[in-house]
Amino acid sequence: MFAVPDETTHRTKVADWLELKAIASPDGRIAFGTLVSATALTENKENEDIGDDDAHKDELVLSAQGEIARRLKNVGGDYPFRIDDKGRALEFRTPLSRVGSVYLFCLFLSHAFDRTIMPESLAPEITNRIRDLFQACSTVAAGGYVQGPAVSFGFPRPDGADFLRALRRVYKLFGDGRPCRKTRKASPPKVKDNGIDIIAWRPSIDDLPVMPYLIGQVASGADWVDKSVKADREQFHKYWFVEQPASQPEDAMFMPFGLEPENEKQEEDYEALLKDHMQYMGHKFGNLFYRDRIARHVAHGLQLIADGEQRIERHADLTEVVEWVEEYKERLRAA
């Protein structure tokens, strides 16, 4: 059903393969020995040195287990998988929490167009509504991260507001900065969102300007690496405001994928490689919210909502995310 990862496949995708196999399994588990056996069947030739071959298999399993342990640490108790007590298999944990469903939603989106593991016949259909649901997840995550209001500003907006009306509404709530009241003379005739999908902030204790402030872009496709909110955010503030916010913006990119730093096979210290990878990404994209971070901060956002914060938008759409995940999960189990 799923293509078996070979020795060139990044450990992130190997761990994804195990997660997908556990979901699709009738008993909700996949033995790590199955990974070794499946990989051995795909090899074109036998390794002449049996010792090297065994070491390679051990390394494959250990790297996958290390990635799964890292995900559990990052996502927390809502991570929908666990390694069994004997360390021999990955188990799919049910029932799913809403945060667990968001994690799986991101996992499934990650393989919608990537044929490394997922065959085209099983890939989920990604419609504009599905992309919009990922923006909903990202909005709740942004609110959880900043510990405050989060607005889903990307087009199309839930209330159907045009660009300037939505802009004025958001910054009236924000309380810092004064947007233009009329369309600029040379602006495009139909401005959608100027590349800005999420605006979030943590209110100041005195209701005065200058507070933690996030400007985010959401990208659910593999082309996210060609995007960056930094340029859009700078133009957004300089062109559309008669008085720019004094709060210093934090650029952010939200994407559903796992981390796949280059040179994974050559670098012995994988944690050091991950840190360097995130520094590289941070300078280009700002704060990078990938699958693990989105799930964990969605949990923070939902807790904040439960505590009374009413200005985190789109949280009601998580019900649709849960339903979609259940439907696609059953499709994988029936295949």
C-alpha positions in Angstrom: 0.0 0.0 0.0 2.6 2.5 1.1 6.0 2.7 -0.7 8.8 1.5 1.6 11.3 4.1 2.4 14.8 3.2 1.2 18.2 4.2 2.7 18.1 7.6 1.1 14.8 8.6 2.7 15.0 11.2 5.5 14.2 9.9 9.0 11.3 12.3 9.1 9.6 10.4 6.3 10.6 7.0 7.8 8.8 8.0 11.0 5.8 9.2 8.9 5.7 5.8 7.2 5.5 4.1 10.6 2.7 6.4 11.7 0.7 5.8 8.5 1.3 2.1 8.7 0.1 2.0 12.4 -3.0 4.0 11.4 -3.8 1.6 8.5 -3.2 -1.5 10.5 -6.2 -3.5 11.7 -4.8 -3.7 15.2 -3.3 -0.1 15.2 0.3 -1.1 15.5 3.4 -1.7 13.4 6.4 -3.6 14.5 9.8 -2.0 13.9 10.9 -5.3 12.6 8.4 -4.8 9.8 10.3 -1.7 8.7 13.6 -3.7 8.6 12.0 -6.5 6.7 10.3 -4.2 4.2 13.4 -2.3 3.6 15.5 -5.5 3.1 13.0 -6.6 0.4 13.5 -3.4 -1.6 17.3 -3.7 -1.7 18.7 -4.6 -5.1 21.7 -6.5 -3.8 22.8 -8.1 -0.6 25.3 -6.4 1.6 28.5 -8.4 1.4 29.3 -7.5 5.0 26.6 -9.0 7.3 27.9 -6.9 10.2 27.5 -3.7 8.3 24.0 -4.7 7.2 22.9 -5.4 10.7 24.4 -2.1 11.9 22.5 -0.3 9.1 19.2 -1.9 10.1 19.8 -1.0 13.8 20.6 2.6 12.7 17.4 2.8 10.6 15.2 1.7 13.6 17.0 3.8 16.1 16.8 7.0 14.0 13.0 6.4 13.5 12.5 5.8 17.2 14.5 8.9 18.0 12.3 11.0 15.7 9.1 9.5 17.2 10.4 10.2 20.8 11.1 13.8 19.7 7.6 14.2 18.4 6.1 12.8 21.6 8.2 15.3 23.6 7.2 18.2 21.3 3.5 17.5 21.0 3.0 16.2 24.5 0.2 13.9 25.7 -2.0 14.6 22.6 0.6 12.9 20.3 -1.5 10.0 18.9 1.2 7.3 18.9 3.4 5.6 21.4 6.2 3.0 21.4 5.1 -0.1 23.3 6.6 -1.0 26.6 9.1 -3.5 25.0 10.2 -1.0 22.4 9.2 -3.3 19.6 6.3 -1.5 17.9 4.6 1.8 17.3 1.0 1.9 18.5 -1.8 4.2 17.3 -3.6 5.7 20.3 -7.4 6.2 20.2 -9.7 7.9 20.9 -8.1 11.0 19.3 -8.2 14.4 21.0 -8.8 17.4 18.9 -5.1 18.2 19.1 -4.3 14.6 18.0 -6.6 15.1 15.0 -4.8 18.4 14.1 -1.5 16.5 14.2 -2.9 13.8 11.8 -4.4 16.5 9.6 -0.9 17.9 9.2 0.5 14.4 8.6 -2.0 13.7 5.9 -1.5 17.1 4.2 2.3 16.4 4.2 1.8 13.4 1.9 -1.0 14.7 -0.4 1.4 15.5 -3.2 4.6 13.7 -2.0 4.9 10.3 -3.7 7.8 9.1 -1.5 5.4 7.0 0.6 1.9 7.8 -0.4 0.6 6.3 -3.7 -1.5 8.7 -5.8 -4.5 6.4 -5.5 -4.5 6.9 -1.7 -3.5 10.5 -1.5 -6.2 12.8 0.0 -7.9 15.3 -2.2 -6.8 18.8 -1.2 -9.5 21.3 -2.0 -9.5 25.0 -1.2 -11.7 24.2 1.8 -9.0 21.8 3.1 -6.4 24.5 2.7 -8.7 26.9 4.5 -9.1 24.4 7.4 -5.3 24.3 7.7 -5.4 28.1 8.1 -8.0 27.6 10.9 -5.6 25.2 12.7 -2.8 27.7 12.2 -4.9 30.6 13.6 -5.7 28.7 16.8 -2.0 27.7 17.1 -1.0 31.4 16.7 -3.4 32.4 19.5 -2.0 29.7 21.7 1.6 30.8 20.9 1.1 34.5 21.7 -1.4 33.7 24.4 -3.9 36.2 23.0 -6.3 37.0 20.2 -5.7 35.6 16.7 -7.4 36.7 13.5 -7.8 34.7 10.4 -7.0 37.5 7.9 -6.2 35.5 4.8 -8.6 35.5 1.9 -11.4 34.4 1.7 -12.3 35.7 5.2 -15.0 33.9 7.2 -17.1 37.1 7.4 -16.6 38.0 3.7 -15.2 41.4 4.5 -13.2 43.2 1.9 -9.5 44.0 2.6 -9.8 47.5 4.0 -12.8 46.7 6.2 -11.1 43.7 7.6 -7.9 45.7 8.1 -9.7 48.4 10.1 -11.6 45.8 12.2 -8.4 43.9 13.2 -6.4 47.0 14.1 -9.2 48.5 16.1 -9.1 45.3 18.2 -5.3 45.4 18.3 -5.2 49.0 19.5 -1.9 49.9 17.8 -1.6 51.4 14.3 -4.1 53.3 12.1 -4.9 51.8 8.7 -5.9 53.7 5.6 -9.6 54.4 5.3 -9.6 54.5 1.5 -8.0 52.4 -1.2 -4.7 53.8 -2.3 -4.6 55.4 -5.8 -2.2 52.9 -7.2 -3.2 49.8 -5.2 -4.4 46.7 -7.1 -8.2 46.8 -7.8 -9.0 43.7 -5.7 -6.6 43.3 -2.8 -7.2 40.0 -1.0 -4.9 39.9 2.0 -1.5 41.4 0.8 0.1 38.0 1.7 -0.9 38.2 5.3 -2.9 35.2 6.6 -2.8 35.5 10.4 -2.5 38.5 12.8 -2.1 37.7 16.5 -1.0 39.5 19.6 -0.8 39.3 23.4 -2.7 42.3 24.9 -0.7 44.6 27.1 -1.5 44.8 30.8 -2.4 48.5 30.5 -4.3 48.5 27.1 -1.6 50.7 25.6 0.2 50.1 22.3 3.5 48.0 22.0 2.9 44.4 22.7 3.9 40.9 21.4 2.7 40.9 17.8 2.7 38.1 15.2 2.2 38.4 11.4 1.9 35.0 9.8 1.7 33.3 6.4 0.1 29.9 5.9 1.3 27.4 3.2 0.0 23.9 2.9 1.8 23.0 -0.3 5.4 21.9 -1.0 6.0 25.4 -2.6 6.1 26.9 0.9 9.9 27.1 0.6 9.5 29.7 -2.1 7.5 32.0 0.1 8.3 34.3 3.0 6.0 36.7 4.9 8.9 39.1 5.6 8.7 41.1 2.4 4.9 41.1 2.4 4.8 42.2 6.0 7.1 45.1 5.4 5.1 46.4 2.4 1.9 45.8 4.3 2.8 48.1 7.1 4.4 50.8 5.0 1.7 51.0 2.4 -1.6 50.3 4.1 -1.2 52.4 7.3 -1.2 56.1 7.9 0.3 55.3 11.3 2.2 52.1 11.5 2.0 49.9 14.6 4.7 50.6 17.1 4.6 47.0 18.2 7.5 45.1 16.6 6.2 42.3 14.4 7.3 38.7 14.6 7.3 37.1 11.2 5.9 33.6 11.1 5.4 30.7 8.6 2.9 28.0 9.2 3.3 24.7 7.3 2.1 21.1 8.0 5.4 19.3 7.2 8.0 17.8 9.4 11.6 19.1 9.5 14.0 17.7 7.0 17.4 19.3 7.3 20.0 18.6 4.6 23.0 16.3 5.2 21.0 14.2 7.6 22.9 11.0 6.6 26.3 12.7 7.0 25.9 14.5 10.3 26.3 12.3 13.4 24.9 14.9 15.9 21.3 15.2 14.6 20.2 17.5 17.3 23.0 20.0 16.4 21.9 19.6 12.7 18.3 20.4 13.6 19.3 23.5 15.5 21.4 24.8 12.6 18.5 24.0 10.2 16.1 26.1 12.3 18.5 28.9 12.3 18.7 28.8 8.5 14.9 28.7 8.3 14.4 31.4 10.8 16.5 33.9 9.0 14.5 33.3 5.9 10.9 32.8 7.2 10.9 34.1 10.7 9.4 31.8 13.3 8.7 28.5 11.7 5.6 26.6 12.8 5.9 23.0 11.5 3.7 20.0 12.4 4.8 19.5 16.0 4.7 23.1 16.9 1.3 23.6 15.4 -0.2 20.7 17.3 1.3 21.8 20.6 0.2 25.4 20.2 -3.3 24.4 19.1 -3.5 22.7 22.5 -2.4 26.0 24.2 -5.0 27.9 22.1 -7.8 25.6 23.0 -6.9 25.9 26.7 -6.9 29.7 26.4 -10.3 29.6 24.8 -11.6 27.3 27.6 -10.3 29.9 30.1 -12.5 32.6 28.4 -10.5 34.1 25.5 -13.1 34.8 22.9 -10.9 36.5 20.3 -9.2 33.5 18.8 -10.9 32.9 15.5 -11.7 29.7 13.6 -11.6 27.3 16.6 -15.1 26.0 15.7 -13.7 24.8 12.4 -11.6 22.2 14.2 -14.8 20.1 14.4 -14.6 19.8 10.6 -11.0 19.0 10.8 -11.8 16.1 13.2 -14.5 14.8 10.9 -12.2 14.9 7.8 -9.4 13.1 9.6 -11.8 10.4 10.7 -13.1 9.9 7.2 -9.6 9.8 5.7 -8.3 7.5 8.5 -11.1 5.0 7.7 -10.2 5.2 4.0 -6.6 4.2 4.8 -7.8 1.3 7.0 -10.1 0.0 4.3 -7.4 0.1 1.5 
